């Protein structure tokens, strides 16, 4: 009991931001890969590589929102601009996106059909993986993420603004809600990270070249520490025991 209380008391928002980031990413990746075989068939039926960014941008595009070139650049800040333009152009050419004269994009009718199929696929796959076996767990995670997403709006940056809020129709299966809320939450930290390396006078290209993991330079460590500080504010709304419970619930999902 003493150990649990001690760990809970020490789980301050900055430390929690560091610990929860990989847990959120790991859970999101597991969810997005659910039904991967069926997913590959679906993507192929709509043109394969022509899908481009539709899955990444499914929340704003499915909601009918328009994404400006600045929105797209914020989401894909580590990708060469020419490659981003080429990817978008491919989706436009295949009738999945519509592009205005100013470069902004929306989903076409065919793009919306693809996104409906994607949500349906995830509904089936996550219904088997998450919803049926872990209903109370998924419900708790969705409730906590709903609070975090509301709080994150105060400190989110460009990528967050492009991606939030997640697309949530009435009747959306709990597993799909969870997947899309996890997806959106990741962009709050992405913006925090970008703000940290920009404050350090670095560029996206320089960050891409920096060693990762055990080979971190001192400069990289400072950027990551600053990222944790900038990513922490939404987690201040959770009590220490709620933070610990959120981590435990993420770890409990298959």
Secondary structure as the mmCIF struct_conf table of DSSP 4:
data_model
#
loop_
_struct_conf.conf_type_id
_struct_conf.id
_struct_conf.beg_label_comp_id
_struct_conf.beg_label_asym_id
_struct_conf.beg_label_seq_id
_struct_conf.end_label_comp_id
_struct_conf.end_label_asym_id
_struct_conf.end_label_seq_id
HELX_RH_AL_P HELX_RH_AL_P1 UNK A 2 UNK A 10
HELX_RH_AL_P HELX_RH_AL_P2 UNK A 13 UNK A 32
TURN_TY1_P TURN_TY1_P1 UNK A 33 UNK A 35
HELX_RH_AL_P HELX_RH_AL_P3 UNK A 36 UNK A 45
TURN_TY1_P TURN_TY1_P2 UNK A 46 UNK A 47
HELX_RH_3T_P HELX_RH_3T_P1 UNK A 48 UNK A 51
TURN_TY1_P TURN_TY1_P3 UNK A 52 UNK A 57
HELX_RH_AL_P HELX_RH_AL_P4 UNK A 58 UNK A 62
TURN_TY1_P TURN_TY1_P4 UNK A 63 UNK A 64
STRN STRN1 UNK A 67 UNK A 67
HELX_RH_AL_P HELX_RH_AL_P5 UNK A 69 UNK A 75
TURN_TY1_P TURN_TY1_P5 UNK A 76 UNK A 78
BEND BEND1 UNK A 79 UNK A 79
HELX_RH_AL_P HELX_RH_AL_P6 UNK A 81 UNK A 93
TURN_TY1_P TURN_TY1_P6 UNK A 94 UNK A 95
BEND BEND2 UNK A 96 UNK A 96
STRN STRN2 UNK A 97 UNK A 99
TURN_TY1_P TURN_TY1_P7 UNK A 101 UNK A 102
BEND BEND3 UNK A 103 UNK A 103
STRN STRN3 UNK A 105 UNK A 107
HELX_RH_AL_P HELX_RH_AL_P7 UNK A 109 UNK A 126
HELX_RH_PI_P HELX_RH_PI_P1 UNK A 127 UNK A 131
TURN_TY1_P TURN_TY1_P8 UNK A 132 UNK A 133
HELX_RH_AL_P HELX_RH_AL_P8 UNK A 135 UNK A 152
TURN_TY1_P TURN_TY1_P9 UNK A 153 UNK A 155
HELX_RH_AL_P HELX_RH_AL_P9 UNK A 158 UNK A 163
HELX_LH_PP_P HELX_LH_PP_P1 UNK A 164 UNK A 164
BEND BEND4 UNK A 165 UNK A 165
HELX_LH_PP_P HELX_LH_PP_P2 UNK A 166 UNK A 167
TURN_TY1_P TURN_TY1_P10 UNK A 170 UNK A 171
HELX_RH_AL_P HELX_RH_AL_P10 UNK A 174 UNK A 199
TURN_TY1_P TURN_TY1_P11 UNK A 200 UNK A 201
HELX_RH_AL_P HELX_RH_AL_P11 UNK A 204 UNK A 209
BEND BEND5 UNK A 210 UNK A 210
HELX_RH_3T_P HELX_RH_3T_P2 UNK A 213 UNK A 215
HELX_RH_AL_P HELX_RH_AL_P12 UNK A 218 UNK A 231
HELX_RH_3T_P HELX_RH_3T_P3 UNK A 233 UNK A 237
BEND BEND6 UNK A 238 UNK A 238
HELX_RH_AL_P HELX_RH_AL_P13 UNK A 240 UNK A 252
#
